[in-house]
């Protein structure tokens, strides 16, 4: 049993949970995730570890309540408990030790970008974060990322920062000063759009993928993605991959496998971002 | 008055009562209902009590088969249970899933002219009786003060844990999933091995003092070096948990599962139960590629989830099907269609990325290959399509590198399996391994045999 120490709502349907997991807190590294099962009969949910405190024996998870099991998790009060937390899973982020990195976060993906930015900052890398959401309330982790370097905000409606997409800001930034590397985590269309932006400039771009997953140990193969023409398992070979090599079309399709089992409003900005990504692809083809 | 051999020889092999084929193809209840006491006693009388019992040599864990069967024949089920459980940690499991026809029953002298004694069905009967009547386990030896870590709670790990606990060692089993049992819970379906039976076997081990640590992924949360520091010996029995895919175009379409994923969703995650929240694609027309026990489990699961057409596509012929004979019979009775001498070429998809068929070609058997089996060769121009909306790849598994890649000192062969010596010790002193991670994908009973052997060798090593 893993006791819930804190449960804070960050944005509509997005919660930050701090839970007891002393063994995981001790060994986890940036980029890794856990699989959480609230109780018997619930699904196994893969969640990236947003932060951790080895001394306190806790890890931080940011959860978007979408399906039955995630809704039940965010509804848990402080003092409640999560039955199963398995991890840390996945390969840790491959970190560079100097230079200039841009961390791009969209929606709940911003929480996944945070530990990467944190580790880069600690290693002495200069970090600029570009984060976005549909509107102001959906933008998360602004203050936490601000402690690590400059943060630029983009919203669809202009209610905070630049009115537009994170890719608009990224394009301008890259034109002004070429980053050594870009880390992008967010909805699939956003990551695809970031990669479509950075590929012509040949700026290395790392994305963190979150496909359908059961065990997280390479046993089921449900999380298979095509990267550079090769089938890879996101749970053990990833979750981070060279974004320029990822087949995002296939990933997006496979993520739709269980759509009929969940009623899921499009509140993660993915529809808009998808249109933008399609637009960029079209422009490139022309 | 004991029966004369002639009287024994006159008794026919008793059939195991089973659920009606039509009814069971629509439910997940156990197919075999098991012997009644009367049937078991009658079947037990068929055993000739050979002095030089060949059946024992056919058993990977060397159960004293004539001994427990003799107790059944005499109606002394308590002694039968004690005798059986002294040799075999998980008799309720092996009685259900062992390929008896190629092991104990293949050696039975009664099989030379006629039918062998139904050893598997008798084993299951005794194990079930013991469970239902709370028959006590043999007591543990006095505590040795030695600690042993067992990695993996599948058949190999559970057997080793039980044997080591009985020898007086303090055992902790590390399991990556949230439920113990390994392939017994995620792989083998409810209709062949009810999960309550596995849970009961695990509880028995816990009563012997075995500790269980769930969600504990060795290779991530702990390394073998960590365990070696905290324990006097380690037994690695993590199985062969890496699915192989067919390596044909269209394999990543929606509606293509590995057997591991399909069966895990249905079994471990409970999708067989309509009230479960685990999503599962229920194909109307299901094609399972492969011919082993896992393929049979997957195709019969597809049938039970409502498929009107459930097909096995296997590249060799019926004689070569590696599955247990009983599973093949049961599958046929349940209306499973067998496309034999057929290999997949391509999974076909519709515009939305969903599977809509599988293109195959016919094969014929050529000369024997390295495995000694006749090699399937394609028949040119024989391509054809099977319409389907679900494809399950059940063509085998390989060693999962999750644990071994974080333990560079562990010597592996070219397939990634752990190399062990005749005592099942790996290249690291005090670290033993067995089951599929050593053998490659094999069977439950061979893993159990390794677990039993490893326990003896570990015990000897600890007392050296």
Interface residues (C-beta under 8 A of the other chain):
Chain A: X23 X24 X27 X37 X41 X42 X43 X44 X68 X69 X83 X84 X85 X86 X87 X88 X89 X214 X215 X217 X218 X219 X220 X221 X222 X224 X226 X231 X236 X250 X253 X254 X256 X257 X258 X261
Chain B: X176 X177 X178 X214 X215 X216 X217 X219 X220 X221 X241 X242 X243 X245 X251 X252 X254 X255 X257 X258 X260 X261 X264 X265 X269 X270 X276 X277 X278 X279 X281 X352 X353 X400 X401 X402
